[in-house]
Amino acid sequence: MKKISWIWMAAIALPAAADEVILKNGSKLEGVIREEGNQVTVEVPGGSVTIDRSQVKSINRPSEKLSDEYDRRLQGLNGEGASGYYDLALWSRQQGMEARAQGMFRRALEIDPDHEGSRKALGYRSFKGAWLTEDQYMTAALGLVRHQGQWLPAETVAELRKSENELQLAQMKQQAEAAKAEQQTRVDLLRAATERDTANYAREEKLLNRTSAVQLPWGLRYWGPAAARGE
């Protein structure tokens, strides 16, 4: 399957209205849609992309009348400046065709990279004469740092990361101590087992030593329990 980012860029550049697939991860694909079982295929210029239906949030198919109106407006933009594409983008957004709106905003910026309306519509912010993305603005202008999904002052993030590192070190130390204690328990159990075996061996030796040799005729010896002494 081709990369979605490339397909998405190709899709928003389509000259006419098309179907729109919105994915659960927020990406949008635009083209001619074919649905087959659990697969959704989007045909775009230069190729196609097939997606499992479980990844699809929604499929939008503009009405034929709306598509014709979009095509008519787009064809009327020949030779128009950035403002014409910007106006078409606003109209597309009002009609619920967000992917087409995004494409027209970007088309306007190709003509005029400093087009204020299109920049703001795409989430850019002006800072010291430059257009910054939301993340760039939060970092450069406000001095914030993203930490676990939140924008926080850099000093706060530094303290949080220090605390997290200390906590991680404490957890590692605790795990090491637990492993050491477990190893010591095994050693103690082995020592106890060895001492028990030694005690059993000594007891068996003591029982053997209680036997004595009994002299028999013809020089024979009898090894067995000690004979009882006479009364």
Secondary structure, DSSP 8 states (H G I E B T S, - for coil): ---HHHHHHHHHT-SS--EEEEETTS-EEEEEEEEETTEEEEEETTEEEEEEGGGEEEEE---HHHHHHHHHHHHTTTT--HHHHHHHHHHHHHTT-HHHHHHHHHHHHHH-TT-HHHHHHTT-EEETTEEE-HHHHHHHTT-EEEETTEEEEHHHHHHHHHHHHHHHHHHHHHHHHHHHHHHHHHHHHHHHHHHHHHHHHHHHHHHHHTEEEEE-GGG-EEEEE------
